[in-house]
Amino acid sequence: MSKNEPTSMSSNRPYLLRAIYDWISDNDLTPYVLVDASIEGVRVPPQVIKNGQVVLNLAMRAVANLDLGNEWISFSARFSGVSQTINIPVHAVLALYAQENGQGMMFPAEEGGDNPPPDMPDDAPPAPSADQGDKPKRGAPHLRVVK
């Protein structure tokens, strides 16, 4: 078996999301997820969407039945006192970070969902924002998706 490189590997995004979520939680911080609400399949209350994006608290005290799956993130949460089921395609996640200090990981926007191109490291936009020390995640302009 020479050069056993698969041509269609699954996305590494769900694995990274689970690892970053565990890292943030293990450090007693609050995991927040930034989602591109314009992606098909995103089910969140419309009133929480700002500039086409939504930031959601994923802490165990804030959600119920959290499932960080390979294709979908789903959970129940209360908005204005009403429990709602939230469904987010994994490829709609733009960032997962700790609310308290902004540390975490940004993800490049994926056009088709699962399989990012193999040369993804050339995608430079996430790199300049990686030093999230001064909490730029509070405002959407630092994480705007350019299409």
C-alpha positions as CSV (number, residue, x, y, z in Angstrom):
1,M,0.0,0.0,0.0
2,S,2.0,2.9,-1.3
3,K,0.8,6.4,-0.6
4,N,-2.3,5.5,1.4
5,E,-3.7,9.0,1.3
6,P,-7.5,9.0,1.2
7,T,-9.0,11.4,-1.3
8,S,-12.1,12.1,0.7
9,M,-11.4,12.4,4.4
10,S,-14.1,13.6,6.6
11,S,-13.9,17.1,8.1
12,N,-11.7,17.5,11.1
13,R,-14.0,20.3,12.4
14,P,-16.2,18.1,14.6
15,Y,-13.2,16.5,16.3
16,L,-11.6,19.9,16.9
17,L,-14.9,21.3,18.2
18,R,-15.2,18.5,20.8
19,A,-11.5,18.9,21.8
20,I,-11.8,22.7,22.2
21,Y,-15.1,22.3,24.1
22,D,-13.5,19.8,26.5
23,W,-10.4,22.0,27.0
24,I,-12.5,25.1,27.8
25,S,-14.8,23.2,30.1
26,D,-11.9,21.4,31.9
27,N,-10.5,24.9,32.6
28,D,-13.8,25.9,34.3
29,L,-14.5,28.5,31.6
30,T,-17.6,29.1,29.6
31,P,-17.6,27.7,26.0
32,Y,-19.2,30.1,23.5
33,V,-19.9,29.2,19.8
34,L,-20.1,31.7,17.0
35,V,-22.3,30.5,14.2
36,D,-22.9,31.7,10.6
37,A,-26.8,31.9,10.8
38,S,-27.1,32.2,7.1
39,I,-26.0,28.6,6.5
40,E,-28.8,26.3,5.5
41,G,-30.0,24.1,8.4
42,V,-29.1,26.5,11.2
43,R,-32.1,26.5,13.6
44,V,-31.8,29.2,16.2
45,P,-34.4,31.8,17.4
46,P,-34.4,34.7,14.9
47,Q,-34.2,37.3,17.6
48,V,-30.7,36.2,18.6
49,I,-29.2,36.6,15.1
50,K,-27.2,39.8,14.7
51,N,-25.4,40.6,11.4
52,G,-26.1,37.1,10.1
53,Q,-24.3,35.5,13.1
54,V,-25.2,34.2,16.5
55,V,-23.2,33.6,19.6
56,L,-24.5,30.8,21.9
57,N,-23.4,29.7,25.4
58,L,-22.7,26.0,25.3
59,A,-21.9,25.6,29.1
60,M,-23.6,22.6,30.7
61,R,-25.5,24.9,33.0
62,A,-26.9,26.8,30.0
63,V,-28.0,23.9,27.8
64,A,-29.6,20.5,28.0
65,N,-28.9,17.4,25.9
66,L,-25.8,18.8,24.2
67,D,-24.7,16.6,21.3
68,L,-21.5,17.6,19.5
69,G,-21.9,15.2,16.6
70,N,-19.9,14.8,13.4
71,E,-22.6,16.6,11.3
72,W,-24.7,18.5,13.8
73,I,-24.5,20.3,17.1
74,S,-27.8,20.1,18.9
75,F,-29.1,21.0,22.3
76,S,-32.0,22.6,24.1
77,A,-31.8,26.1,25.6
78,R,-34.1,28.7,27.0
79,F,-34.6,32.0,25.2
80,S,-36.8,34.6,26.9
81,G,-38.0,31.8,29.2
82,V,-39.0,29.4,26.4
83,S,-37.2,26.1,25.9
84,Q,-36.2,25.7,22.3
85,T,-34.3,23.0,20.3
86,I,-31.2,24.3,18.6
87,N,-29.7,22.6,15.6
88,I,-26.4,23.8,14.0
89,P,-24.6,22.1,11.1
90,V,-21.0,21.7,12.2
91,H,-19.8,23.5,9.1
92,A,-21.7,26.6,10.2
93,V,-19.5,27.0,13.2
94,L,-17.1,29.9,12.8
95,A,-15.4,29.8,16.3
96,L,-15.5,28.1,19.6
97,Y,-13.9,30.1,22.5
98,A,-13.9,30.8,26.2
99,Q,-16.2,33.7,27.0
100,E,-13.9,34.9,29.9
101,N,-10.7,35.3,27.9
102,G,-11.5,34.8,24.2
103,Q,-9.1,31.8,23.9
104,G,-10.3,29.1,21.6
105,M,-10.3,28.4,17.8
106,M,-11.7,30.1,14.8
107,F,-12.7,28.0,11.8
108,P,-12.6,29.0,8.1
109,A,-16.0,29.2,6.3
110,E,-16.6,26.1,4.3
111,E,-18.4,26.4,1.0
112,G,-19.8,22.9,0.7
113,G,-19.8,21.6,4.2
114,D,-17.8,18.5,4.9
115,N,-14.6,18.3,2.9
116,P,-12.4,21.4,3.0
117,P,-9.8,21.7,0.3
118,P,-6.5,20.0,1.2
119,D,-4.7,23.3,0.9
120,M,-6.8,24.9,3.6
121,P,-3.8,26.3,5.6
122,D,-3.4,28.9,2.8
123,D,-6.7,30.4,4.0
124,A,-5.2,33.4,5.9
125,P,-8.2,35.3,7.4
126,P,-8.5,33.4,10.7
127,A,-4.8,33.7,11.5
128,P,-4.7,37.4,12.3
129,S,-7.5,37.1,14.9
130,A,-5.9,34.1,16.7
131,D,-4.5,36.3,19.4
132,Q,-7.9,36.9,21.1
133,G,-6.5,38.4,24.3
134,D,-8.6,41.5,24.2
135,K,-12.0,39.9,23.7
136,P,-12.7,40.8,20.1
137,K,-15.4,38.1,20.0
138,R,-18.0,40.3,21.7
139,G,-18.5,42.2,18.5
140,A,-19.3,40.6,15.1
141,P,-17.1,42.8,13.0
142,H,-13.9,40.8,13.8
143,L,-15.5,37.6,12.6
144,R,-17.5,38.8,9.6
145,V,-17.8,36.2,6.8
146,V,-16.8,37.6,3.4
147,K,-18.4,35.9,0.5
